[in-house]
Amino acid sequence: MHSSENIGWFNDIGLADRPTVGGKGGSLGELTRASIPVPPGFVVRTAAFERFLGALEKEEAIRPKVEALGSDQLDEITALSKYLRARLERAPLPDELNAELVAAHTELCGAGLDSPVAVRSSATTEDAEGASFAGLQDTYLWVTDAPATLRYVRSCWASLYSVPSIAYRRKYGLPESGVAMAVVVQRMVNARTAGVMFTRSPMTGDRSVVTIEGAWGLGSSVVSGEVTPDRFVIAKITGEISVRDVCDKHVQHLPAPGGGVREVETPENLRKAPCLTDAEITALKDIARKVERHYGRPQDIEWAIDHSGEILLLQSRPETVWSSKDRSPVAKPAENPLQHVMKIFGGRR
Amino acid sequence: MRATAEQKGFPLPSSLKVVPGTEAAQAAYPYYMQFAKEDDERFWFYNSMHFPEPMCVFDMITAEAAYCALGSANTRVHSLPTTLGIDCRIINGRVYIGGNAVTDPAEIAKRTQEFQRRAFYYYANWERLFAQWKDKMMALIQEAEALPKLDLPEFEPLEHVHAGRGIASNHYILQTYQKTLEGYFRMWQHHFEFLLLGYGAYLTFFDFCKKAFPEISDQTVARMVAGIEAEIFRPDDELRRLAKCAIELGVDGQFREGVSPDEIIKSMERLGKPGVAWLKELAASRYPWFNINVGDGFYHYHRSWNDDLSMPFAALPGYIANAKKGERLERQTEKLMAERKQLIADYRELLETDEERAAYDQMIELAHRVFPYVEGHKFYCEHWYTNLFFNKIREFGGLLAQHGFFPKAEDVFQLSHYELEAAIVDLMTSWSNGSPPRGVSRWPAIVRQRKAAIAEWAKHETAPALGPVPDIIDDPAIVMLWGITRENLDAWLTAGEKPDSNEIRGFAASNGVVEGVARVVKSAEEIGRLRKGDILVCQITNPSWAPVFQNISAAVSDIGGSMSHAAIVAREYGLPAVVGTGTGTQKIKDGQRIRVDGGRGVVTLLE
């Protein structure tokens, strides 16, 4: 496993590498290096994108064409987007790059085994993240061979030229030369149960609890909102599980034969059964605390539990909603500590 | 707001009818506790926390003395800014109470100024005043214990005559009765000297925690504040000690199921030296630690361990077995203390700013200062003193029964304390003039009638609240002591709309989920029916029930909050518990399978 200019294995990268591996990739590397269980994988760095785009630019200009557009020229943006995306998705990779990516895929999945991977875009800036996220599919699950993997890498790259992405960049006058994208290629967990968790309450902002949402099968059913997940709240310090909302999880996402994900009905006996045991809830809480401590701030985490019961993290990013809220202190120290009791006795509570 | 409340409000007091046939029994309660027309203007709630069963007329003295003392502490002594005292009414044996809020801002300002001169002085001098309180309380207990035995001999003892005492025995009967009542009223004054201030300081910290950590459980805050060596743990600790002594003395074989305490004591005596040595240890534990009753001090029939040894003795075989298995019987106070310290430090670390940490430190310091009183007073007041009081009244009952006023000593509790004084004067007059007492032809029928009324009232459910719902509940006493909030009331108003629900809600008292067989235990005598692994369903538990917790798998109670005895002991034993369900003993059938989720405060009926 040799990282290179084009490839960064999780073991070799961290958050500091964000400019070349993106936020998602940097975070997965960071978790791996902090000994937090993450399915193995690598990042196709931005340099690979540059090389690919450079080869295409030699044939026909791309970036100057985008920069020539105004943000109000929606028809022109739409036409150019369609043209560029098709071009990026169809164009072959430069030979050397192709060989390097195939070799990395083989190393990850084992020659001839074709273990499934997930291919996910990993934006290098908050702006790019905001722009590329505008409702676009940039995560490809259960990808079962190298050719498909490379195809989806190109699809991720192409998503940089979606209509909303271009419109966004034009609106803010962002230079096209700074636009790049890294792509994560990660072994996929055949999850028995998966979901998300927050190291504070998304409802109240409480930092003393971990809120866990989960459902049967792959986590995409939870992330996409197609299933009402079970919800558990566990206290970080005492380990008390204060909420156990077990919901009717009518469908689940499972790997499809030949790649991708299919939605199937959940067997009757599992629909209303809790998807996590108390021991698993506790283990998830412990991992969540470890991640939060590592980053020093509240986290929003995707997790999965495989059929052997092993817990793996698929993603961790800083929690943003509550962290960015202005909040006045609950109480300030009083010159006379007895004054505090007036909160109870003083009335108008 | 008012309009909404009336649309969805509670019944008015005037709409509540006395159960037909019990009118005379209802009339026996003092006139100032009867509902009147003007009471329709105010909000009242059923105090099921303290009075879960219909109150016989004598026992109403517990409400009378308590509210008298609570009101004076709030209104006149400490001057709580937003509240005066509590009014109390009774209908069909059910006790309703209503707070007296202060709403005029000028009045609140004036009372606030007074409060800070009074209550703050108590907080600042807490340890000294509390030490003084214990002395006062012990002196009061000694006074009650020293009250003379009741005796009306055929002739005044010769030595009294020769000594020229000049006062005959009948006078002392009345005097002793009046002293008994006086002492009881005084005990309640002591009870409330610190109580509201103590709860207030605790709630200040509680409130902070709930704001800083909106999802923190009540029990976690309680664990941060709770004392480790509080009096309420002592009776149970004494049992463990006695179990250990029995093993060390080699007399543990005497404790077998189905053998009565009397038989065990006799067999100990027969054993000679080691048996007598154990009995000596027992005596040391009994005074004072078996002075706990099996209730909460509001019913004469909640007897103490000392009055009925079957409860403590029933627990001894279990403790002996555990000790033989090598379990450590002593509570590991150092470990518990370290855990509490760690818990406080861990939550402190989760706070966001140093400013908040400094405020947290100030508040927990105050909560720790006041809490020994909050935890400890009950042993002295509701248990020890109350047992002495009811037993003394029982003695009067014995004397009156002996003179034909009613069949049994226990019947005395069917008379109000005013009526009892009249009966005593009747008896002292009769003893003095040689005529038969008039009460002999009066009381037996009345006692029968009132007993029948209590039995009848027990069959009727009563409204949880009456009258217009207040827009806000801003009375710290009501919030602190009864946990009544606007949200509770709204829940009560809608409770009737889902009669088929198989869920019963209460306070989440101790974490964990357990499924099992419910054992509905309505009184302490039924404790023997509990089998290992059963879920205890009861109205209320108190320190005397602690031994039961070694065998059960979970606990559900009608009454109590997160700091109630059942909650504290359940946490100690690591058992799931839901307390304050209100109706658990009514809705759960004996032998039914139920699920107790102590983390959420929900009991689910499974069949």
Boltz contact constraints between the chains, C-beta under 6 A:
constraints:
  - contact:
      token1: [A, 201]
      token2: [B, 215]
      max_distance: 6.0
  - contact:
      token1: [A, 204]
      token2: [B, 214]
      max_distance: 6.0
  - contact:
      token1: [A, 204]
      token2: [B, 215]
      max_distance: 6.0
  - contact:
      token1: [A, 206]
      token2: [B, 213]
      max_distance: 6.0
  - contact:
      token1: [A, 206]
      token2: [B, 214]
      max_distance: 6.0
  - contact:
      token1: [A, 206]
      token2: [B, 215]
      max_distance: 6.0
  - contact:
      token1: [A, 207]
      token2: [B, 350]
      max_distance: 6.0
  - contact:
      token1: [A, 208]
      token2: [B, 213]
      max_distance: 6.0
  - contact:
      token1: [A, 208]
      token2: [B, 216]
      max_distance: 6.0
  - contact:
      token1: [A, 208]
      token2: [B, 350]
      max_distance: 6.0
  - contact:
      token1: [A, 209]
      token2: [B, 215]
      max_distance: 6.0
  - contact:
      token1: [A, 237]
      token2: [B, 346]
      max_distance: 6.0
  - contact:
      token1: [A, 238]
      token2: [B, 220]
      max_distance: 6.0
  - contact:
      token1: [A, 240]
      token2: [B, 217]
      max_distance: 6.0
  - contact:
      token1: [A, 240]
      token2: [B, 511]
      max_distance: 6.0
  - contact:
      token1: [A, 240]
      token2: [B, 599]
      max_distance: 6.0
  - contact:
      token1: [A, 241]
      token2: [B, 599]
      max_distance: 6.0
  - contact:
      token1: [A, 242]
      token2: [B, 217]
      max_distance: 6.0
  - contact:
      token1: [A, 242]
      token2: [B, 599]
      max_distance: 6.0
  - contact:
      token1: [A, 329]
      token2: [B, 353]
      max_distance: 6.0
  - contact:
      token1: [A, 329]
      token2: [B, 355]
      max_distance: 6.0
  - contact:
      token1: [A, 329]
      token2: [B, 356]
      max_distance: 6.0
  - contact:
      token1: [A, 330]
      token2: [B, 211]
      max_distance: 6.0
  - contact:
      token1: [A, 330]
      token2: [B, 212]
      max_distance: 6.0
  - contact:
      token1: [A, 330]
      token2: [B, 356]
      max_distance: 6.0
  - contact:
      token1: [A, 331]
      token2: [B, 208]
      max_distance: 6.0
  - contact:
      token1: [A, 331]
      token2: [B, 359]
      max_distance: 6.0
  - contact:
      token1: [A, 332]
      token2: [B, 355]
      max_distance: 6.0
  - contact:
      token1: [A, 332]
      token2: [B, 359]
      max_distance: 6.0
  - contact:
      token1: [A, 333]
      token2: [B, 358]
      max_distance: 6.0
  - contact:
      token1: [A, 333]
      token2: [B, 359]
      max_distance: 6.0
  - contact:
      token1: [A, 333]
      token2: [B, 362]
      max_distance: 6.0
  - contact:
      token1: [A, 337]
      token2: [B, 362]
      max_distance: 6.0
  - contact:
      token1: [A, 338]
      token2: [B, 120]
      max_distance: 6.0
  - contact:
      token1: [A, 338]
      token2: [B, 123]
      max_distance: 6.0
  - contact:
      token1: [A, 340]
      token2: [B, 204]
      max_distance: 6.0
  - contact:
      token1: [A, 340]
      token2: [B, 363]
      max_distance: 6.0
  - contact:
      token1: [A, 341]
      token2: [B, 200]
      max_distance: 6.0
  - contact:
      token1: [A, 341]
      token2: [B, 201]
      max_distance: 6.0
  - contact:
      token1: [A, 341]
      token2: [B, 204]
      max_distance: 6.0
  - contact:
      token1: [A, 343]
      token2: [B, 204]
      max_distance: 6.0
  - contact:
      token1: [A, 344]
      token2: [B, 200]
      max_distance: 6.0
  - contact:
      token1: [A, 344]
      token2: [B, 203]
      max_distance: 6.0
  - contact:
      token1: [A, 344]
      token2: [B, 204]
      max_distance: 6.0
  - contact:
      token1: [A, 344]
      token2: [B, 476]
      max_distance: 6.0
  - contact:
      token1: [A, 345]
      token2: [B, 80]
      max_distance: 6.0
  - contact:
      token1: [A, 345]
      token2: [B, 81]
      max_distance: 6.0
  - contact:
      token1: [A, 345]
      token2: [B, 200]
      max_distance: 6.0
  - contact:
      token1: [A, 345]
      token2: [B, 476]
      max_distance: 6.0
  - contact:
      token1: [A, 347]
      token2: [B, 81]
      max_distance: 6.0
  - contact:
      token1: [A, 347]
      token2: [B, 82]
      max_distance: 6.0
  - contact:
      token1: [A, 347]
      token2: [B, 108]
      max_distance: 6.0
  - contact:
      token1: [A, 347]
      token2: [B, 474]
      max_distance: 6.0
